[in-house]
Structures are given as C-alpha cells and as structure tokens.
Amino acid sequence: MTDKTAIITGANTGLGFECARTLLESDPGWHVLLAVRDPARGDDAAARLDHPGRTTVAELDLASLRSVRDFADRLPGLDVPPVHALVCNAGLQVVAGAATTADGYEMTFGVNHLGHFALVQQTLHTLAAPARIVVVSSGTHDPAKFTGMPAPRYTQADELLRPPPGGLTGGEGRRRYTTSKLCNLLFSYELDRRLGHGARGVTVTAFDPGLMPGSGLARDYPPVQRLAWRLLMPALRILPNVNSSRRSGANLAALVADPALEGITGEYFEGTRRIRSSRDSYDLAKAADLWQVSERLVSAVR
Ligand SMILES: NC(=O)c1ccc[n+]([C@@H]2O[C@H](COP(=O)([O-])OP(=O)(O)OC[C@H]3O[C@@H](n4cnc5c(N)ncnc54)[C@H](OP(=O)(O)O)[C@@H]3O)[C@@H](O)[C@H]2O)c1
C-alpha cells in the first residue's frame, strides 16, 4: 500500500530513472511521479520500472515556465498519495548554438536552474511534512575539485539569461553548465534559509552524483566525444567519484528516503558523503541576487 509520493524530474532515464527504481524496490510505500518533458518516454520508463499502480507520468517541460505552471496546477488533482519528496534532477549541457527556452532564456540556465526554481515555488504548498527537497548539482561547480570542466562564472544572474553573442562554443557551453550547477547550490542554501532550516517540516539537500560515464548528459557533444563518453569513459569507474547511474541513483534515493538522514538540511552530499561545496556556493549576496532575478522572471509568467 503506497502512502507517499516522490516527484522526480527527468525520471525517464539516467540518474532520475535509477533513483525511481531504488525507491520503488526498497520500500513498498513509495509512489513515484515521473515528471518528464515527453510523456511517451515517461510511459516507456514506467513500463520498464514495472511497478504497476505505483508510478504516474506527468508532463513537465522545464524549458517552459508555462509548462511548469500547468504541472503545478494539475498536481493537486492527480490521484497520488501525499507528496513527501521533490527531486530536482533533470538537467542538460548545451555545447553549441544559441538554444533558448520557450521564454527566451539561455537553455542551460533555463532548464537546470530556472525551471526547477519555478517548480519548487509553485509546488511547495502541496508538499506534505515531513518533506524533502533534493537538488541535483555536480562536483563540476567547484573549481577546487579539478574536474577538467571550466570554473563557473557568476557575477550576477542577469548575465546568464541569454546565450553569448554568436552562440555557445564548447568551452563556454561547459562553463554555462558548471555555472548552472553552482546556481543549484546557491538556490538550495537560500531555499533552506527561507524555510527556516527545516522549521516548516521541509528539508533541502543538494547532491553530486559524481561522474556517470555513458549517461545521456553528453548528448549535445560532437560525435567523437559522444562515442568516447559512451564507450571508453565507463572504464573510468575505478576512479574516485566515478559511478554507474545505478549506484548514483541509489545514493540519490538515500537522500530522499533514508531515515538516518531525517532532519538533515542545508547540506551538500558527494554520493553518500556530506562535504563542503565551493566557496562561492555559500555567497549570500549571490544567492540573494539569483533568488530575486529568478522570482522576477517566474512572476512575469502567470
Ligand atoms: N552524467 C554525469 O556525469 C553527471 C555528473 C554530475 C551531475 N549530473 C547531473 O545529474 C542530473 C541527471 O543527469 P543524467 O546524467 O541522468 O543525464 P541524462 O541521462 O541526460 O538525463 C537527463 C534528464 O533530464 C531531462 N530533461 C532535459 N531537459 C529537460 C526539460 N526541458 N524538461 C524536463 N526534463 C528535461 C531528460 O529528458 P529527455 O530524456 O526527454 O531528454 C532526462 O530525463 C543532471 O542534473 C546533471 O547535471 C550528471
């Protein structure tokens, strides 16, 4: 008998799918709401999860603030148990072109940060305490980790709203990605502060799954790099903080459900380890700037 729902964005594949799988397999109480941009891919994932009656698929395109609003409006009418977890997992990397969201914002910032910001704002009141919000970031947000990715560049959020003139090159695209992952942390900590560090029964944690070679995240890379990502990189799993999606999905599910983590809030986990995130991620002025700009953009779409 299910008695609690976890909403997982981007649950049709990769990390989100594996997190859904672990939740469903580890506790018969969980129902999973797969919040996906393509319902057909969501239905296919639900079939592969193979827990009839314990999954629901709902359309959510994080690249459209209207779609996020529609999802939030439909949520109370869905026939699912009370929502005790929201996993902001979906993400992408854009390394070429000048893709923008339906609202005209640079795609990486729009999907990885802004869509999730809107989602949390608009679904917070439907969460049933105790509830956990888990935001998937990445170790690449932290230059001190030497991940090989360009360091994030955040001065003010307004500078991130559009693609650079002439579009993104590989390096600048990857920088926009690491910057969006820094935004995930600035947002998580600010949200936690605004929720009184768990005082309202809602905790917020952020997560680095580690490098997951072979996942779909490199789908926008040039063909040779894509091939290496798919075929060669999996051999790197012997290195520290390199995981299969399955392993990272289980680690993410622990942040959602492990009773030992009840009440833990405002913290960042690398896999199962609680660690400090980058120096910039604790910058209160940057967090406030990001919040204000995000609120302005989201409130422009009613
Ligand atoms: N892979 C890594 O090595 C790695 C490392 C650190 C952190 N992460 C983070 O882990 C998370 C999951 O990544 P992954 O590796 O599992 O990538 P993935 O296999 O590419 O999965 C990404 C998911 O996000 C969804 N998505 C993309 N754009 C969306 C939109 N506009 N609206 C709704 N959903 C959208 C995708 O949907 P479609 O299938 O429909 O495109 C897919 O379900 C991301 O936040 C990523 O930044 C990944």
The ligand as a MOL file (V3000), in Angstrom:
LIG
                    3D

  0  0  0     0  0            999 V3000
M  V30 BEGIN CTAB
M  V30 COUNTS 48 52 0 0 0
M  V30 BEGIN ATOM
M  V30 1 N 26.1320 12.4100 -16.0240 0
M  V30 2 C 27.0360 12.8870 -15.1720 0
M  V30 3 O 28.2140 12.5080 -15.2040 0
M  V30 4 C 26.6060 13.8910 -14.1260 0
M  V30 5 C 27.5620 14.3490 -13.2090 0
M  V30 6 C 27.1830 15.2830 -12.2370 0
M  V30 7 C 25.8750 15.7230 -12.1880 0
M  V30 8 N 24.9570 15.2770 -13.0890 0 CHG=1
M  V30 9 C 23.5720 15.7770 -13.0020 0
M  V30 10 O 22.7030 14.6700 -12.8750 0
M  V30 11 C 21.4150 15.0320 -13.3940 0
M  V30 12 C 20.9010 13.9300 -14.3020 0
M  V30 13 O 21.8120 13.7710 -15.3660 0
M  V30 14 P 21.9450 12.4150 -16.1940 0
M  V30 15 O 23.3750 12.1160 -16.2690 0
M  V30 16 O 20.9820 11.4170 -15.6760 0 CHG=-1
M  V30 17 O 21.5160 12.9490 -17.6310 0
M  V30 18 P 20.5490 12.3330 -18.7370 0
M  V30 19 O 20.7070 10.8570 -18.8040 0
M  V30 20 O 20.7950 13.1510 -19.9590 0
M  V30 21 O 19.0930 12.6520 -18.1680 0
M  V30 22 C 18.6610 13.9860 -18.1000 0
M  V30 23 C 17.1610 14.0250 -17.8710 0
M  V30 24 O 16.7490 15.4020 -17.8790 0
M  V30 25 C 15.6320 15.5240 -18.7370 0
M  V30 26 N 15.4670 16.8530 -19.3050 0
M  V30 27 C 16.3020 17.5290 -20.1280 0
M  V30 28 N 15.7190 18.6940 -20.4990 0
M  V30 29 C 14.5160 18.7360 -19.8790 0
M  V30 30 C 13.4400 19.6660 -19.8800 0
M  V30 31 N 13.4650 20.7820 -20.6350 0
M  V30 32 N 12.3510 19.4160 -19.1280 0
M  V30 33 C 12.2770 18.2810 -18.3990 0
M  V30 34 N 13.2360 17.3440 -18.3790 0
M  V30 35 C 14.3410 17.5840 -19.1210 0
M  V30 36 C 15.8840 14.4930 -19.8340 0
M  V30 37 O 14.6820 14.2470 -20.5500 0
M  V30 38 P 14.7360 13.6320 -22.0590 0
M  V30 39 O 15.1780 12.2080 -21.9190 0
M  V30 40 O 13.3460 13.7970 -22.5400 0
M  V30 41 O 15.7050 14.4650 -22.8150 0
M  V30 42 C 16.3560 13.3290 -18.9790 0
M  V30 43 O 15.2400 12.6900 -18.4110 0
M  V30 44 C 21.6010 16.3900 -14.0740 0
M  V30 45 O 21.1190 17.4100 -13.2300 0
M  V30 46 C 23.1080 16.5030 -14.2370 0
M  V30 47 O 23.5340 17.8380 -14.2480 0
M  V30 48 C 25.2930 14.3540 -14.0470 0
M  V30 END ATOM
M  V30 BEGIN BOND
M  V30 1 1 1 2
M  V30 2 2 2 3
M  V30 3 1 2 4
M  V30 4 1 4 5
M  V30 5 2 4 48
M  V30 6 2 5 6
M  V30 7 1 6 7
M  V30 8 2 7 8
M  V30 9 1 8 9
M  V30 10 1 8 48
M  V30 11 1 9 10
M  V30 12 1 9 46
M  V30 13 1 10 11
M  V30 14 1 11 12
M  V30 15 1 11 44
M  V30 16 1 12 13
M  V30 17 1 13 14
M  V30 18 2 14 15
M  V30 19 1 14 16
M  V30 20 1 14 17
M  V30 21 1 17 18
M  V30 22 2 18 19
M  V30 23 1 18 20
M  V30 24 1 18 21
M  V30 25 1 21 22
M  V30 26 1 22 23
M  V30 27 1 23 24
M  V30 28 1 23 42
M  V30 29 1 24 25
M  V30 30 1 25 26
M  V30 31 1 25 36
M  V30 32 1 26 27
M  V30 33 1 26 35
M  V30 34 2 27 28
M  V30 35 1 28 29
M  V30 36 1 29 30
M  V30 37 2 29 35
M  V30 38 1 30 31
M  V30 39 2 30 32
M  V30 40 1 32 33
M  V30 41 2 33 34
M  V30 42 1 34 35
M  V30 43 1 36 37
M  V30 44 1 36 42
M  V30 45 1 37 38
M  V30 46 2 38 39
M  V30 47 1 38 40
M  V30 48 1 38 41
M  V30 49 1 42 43
M  V30 50 1 44 45
M  V30 51 1 44 46
M  V30 52 1 46 47
M  V30 END BOND
M  V30 END CTAB
M  END
